[in-house]
């Protein structure tokens, strides 16, 4: 059976730019470091507003 890492890596190769986007978000670069804006964005995303 394939390891979870291999499965995830195969999906990540299909989506260009996703890793960079995730890295930026995790480093709080997406909203110029504003954690409040990040939380508001996630809240709206979770309820389906874009």
Backbone as a printed PyTorch tensor [residue, N CA C, xyz], in Angstrom:
tensor([[[  0.8460,  -1.1780,   0.0000],
         [  0.0000,   0.0000,   0.0000],
         [  0.8930,   1.2440,   0.0000]],

        [[  0.4930,   2.2440,  -0.7550],
         [  1.2670,   3.4900,  -0.8420],
         [  1.1750,   4.2580,   0.4710]],

        [[  2.2570,   4.9000,   0.8140],
         [  2.2410,   5.6920,   2.0380],
         [  1.4200,   6.9640,   1.8240]],

        [[  0.9690,   7.5310,   2.9130],
         [  0.1630,   8.7510,   2.8440],
         [  0.9330,   9.8700,   2.1560]],

        [[  2.2380,   9.9610,   2.4360],
         [  3.0460,  11.0040,   1.7990],
         [  3.0380,  10.8660,   0.2840]],

        [[  3.1510,   9.6540,  -0.2280],
         [  3.1360,   9.4510,  -1.6770],
         [  1.7940,   9.8500,  -2.2740]],

        [[  0.7210,   9.5280,  -1.5720],
         [ -0.6170,   9.8840,  -2.0570],
         [ -0.7820,  11.3980,  -2.0940]],

        [[ -0.3990,  12.0550,  -1.0020],
         [ -0.5220,  13.5140,  -0.9350],
         [  0.3740,  14.1660,  -1.9810]],

        [[  1.5950,  13.6680,  -2.1350],
         [  2.5130,  14.2280,  -3.1350],
         [  1.9550,  14.1080,  -4.5460]],

        [[  1.2780,  12.9980,  -4.8390],
         [  0.7100,  12.8400,  -6.1840],
         [ -0.3930,  13.8680,  -6.4400]],

        [[ -1.1850,  14.1770,  -5.4240],
         [ -2.2130,  15.2100,  -5.5800],
         [ -1.5950,  16.6040,  -5.6680]],

        [[ -0.5590,  16.8490,  -4.8710],
         [  0.0730,  18.1680,  -4.8610],
         [  0.7230,  18.4860,  -6.2040]],

        [[  1.2050,  17.4770,  -6.9220],
         [  1.8170,  17.6990,  -8.2300],
         [  0.7940,  18.1570,  -9.2540]],

        [[ -0.4690,  17.8290,  -9.0460],
         [ -1.5250,  18.1810,  -9.9980],
         [ -2.0030,  19.6190,  -9.8430]],

        [[ -1.6970,  20.2410,  -8.7170],
         [ -2.1900,  21.5890,  -8.4350],
         [ -0.9990,  22.5270,  -8.3000]],

        [[ -0.6830,  23.2280,  -9.3790],
         [  0.4790,  24.1140,  -9.3390],
         [  0.1920,  25.3370,  -8.4720]],

        [[  1.1520,  25.7250,  -7.6850],
         [  1.0310,  26.9120,  -6.8550],
         [  0.3800,  26.6850,  -5.5070]],

        [[ -0.1810,  25.5160,  -5.2630],
         [ -0.8770,  25.2790,  -3.9980],
         [  0.0810,  25.2910,  -2.8190]],

        [[  1.2310,  24.6490,  -2.9710],
         [  2.1890,  24.6020,  -1.8650],
         [  2.6640,  26.0050,  -1.4980]],

        [[  2.9580,  26.8260,  -2.5000],
         [  3.4040,  28.1920,  -2.2290],
         [  2.3040,  28.9840,  -1.5240]],

        [[  1.0650,  28.8100,  -1.9600],
         [ -0.0630,  29.5070,  -1.3310],
         [ -0.2040,  29.0720,   0.1290]],

        [[ -0.1300,  27.7770,   0.3760],
         [ -0.2390,  27.2710,   1.7450],
         [  0.9060,  27.7770,   2.6130]],

        [[  2.1110,  27.7820,   2.0620],
         [  3.2610,  28.2830,   2.8190],
         [  3.0860,  29.7550,   3.1770]],

        [[  2.6000,  30.5670,   2.2270],
         [  2.3670,  31.9900,   2.5020],
         [  1.3360,  32.1680,   3.6030]],

        [[  0.2700,  31.3860,   3.5450],
         [ -0.7760,  31.4970,   4.5600],
         [ -0.2520,  31.1070,   5.9350]],

        [[  0.5200,  30.0320,   5.9860],
         [  1.0450,  29.5830,   7.2660],
         [  2.0680,  30.5500,   7.8380]],

        [[  2.7180,  31.3320,   6.9910],
         [  3.6760,  32.3360,   7.4610],
         [  2.9890,  33.6790,   7.6990]],

        [[  1.6920,  33.7400,   7.6160],
         [  0.8610,  34.9420,   7.7690],
         [  1.2370,  36.0470,   6.7950]],

        [[  1.6920,  35.6930,   5.5890],
         [  2.0260,  36.7040,   4.5870],
         [  0.8110,  37.1130,   3.7610]],

        [[ -0.2320,  36.3160,   3.7830],
         [ -1.3540,  36.5690,   2.8870],
         [ -2.0420,  37.8920,   3.1940]],

        [[ -2.2370,  38.2090,   4.4530],
         [ -2.9290,  39.4400,   4.8340],
         [ -1.9680,  40.3970,   5.5290]],

        [[ -0.7550,  40.4820,   5.0260],
         [  0.2860,  41.3570,   5.5960],
         [  0.4890,  41.1030,   7.0840]],

        [[  0.3390,  39.8540,   7.4930],
         [  0.5880,  39.4750,   8.8750],
         [ -0.5540,  39.7300,   9.8290]],

        [[ -1.6940,  40.1910,   9.3530],
         [ -2.8240,  40.4800,  10.2300],
         [ -3.5960,  39.1970,  10.5280]],

        [[ -3.4400,  38.7050,  11.7460],
         [ -4.1180,  37.4770,  12.1430],
         [ -5.6280,  37.6840,  12.1600]],

        [[ -6.0790,  38.8690,  12.5380],
         [ -7.5190,  39.1530,  12.5760],
         [ -8.1270,  39.0080,  11.1830]],

        [[ -7.4750,  39.5710,  10.1690],
         [ -7.9910,  39.4490,   8.8050],
         [ -7.9600,  38.0020,   8.3290]],

        [[ -6.9570,  37.2580,   8.7450],
         [ -6.8990,  35.8500,   8.3670],
         [ -8.0670,  35.0790,   8.9660]],

        [[ -8.3880,  35.3380,  10.2240],
         [ -9.5060,  34.6510,  10.8850],
         [-10.8260,  35.0390,  10.2390]],

        [[-11.0030,  36.3200,   9.9220],
         [-12.2250,  36.7690,   9.2510],
         [-12.3450,  36.0950,   7.8890]],

        [[-11.2620,  36.0240,   7.1440],
         [-11.2720,  35.3770,   5.8380],
         [-11.6600,  33.9070,   5.9580]],

        [[-11.0800,  33.2030,   6.9030],
         [-11.4050,  31.7890,   7.0950],
         [-12.8680,  31.6280,   7.4790]],

        [[-13.3660,  32.5180,   8.3190],
         [-14.7670,  32.4450,   8.7350],
         [-15.6920,  32.5820,   7.5440]],

        [[-15.4560,  33.5780,   6.7110],
         [-16.2960,  33.7640,   5.5280],
         [-16.1570,  32.6000,   4.5550]],

        [[-14.9550,  32.0780,   4.4260],
         [-14.7420,  30.9420,   3.5310],
         [-15.5070,  29.7170,   4.0250]],

        [[-15.4910,  29.4840,   5.3300],
         [-16.1700,  28.3180,   5.8860],
         [-17.6820,  28.3790,   5.7130]],

        [[-18.2510,  29.5900,   5.7310],
         [-19.7030,  29.6810,   5.5550],
         [-20.0940,  29.7970,   4.0870]],

        [[-19.1010,  29.8120,   3.2070],
         [-19.3820,  29.7610,   1.7780],
         [-19.3220,  31.0780,   1.0400]],

        [[-18.9120,  32.1420,   1.6900],
         [-18.7660,  33.4320,   1.0110],
         [-17.3380,  33.5720,   0.5130]],

        [[-17.1910,  34.0670,  -0.6990],
         [-15.8370,  34.2510,  -1.2520],
         [-15.5340,  35.7160,  -1.3890]]])
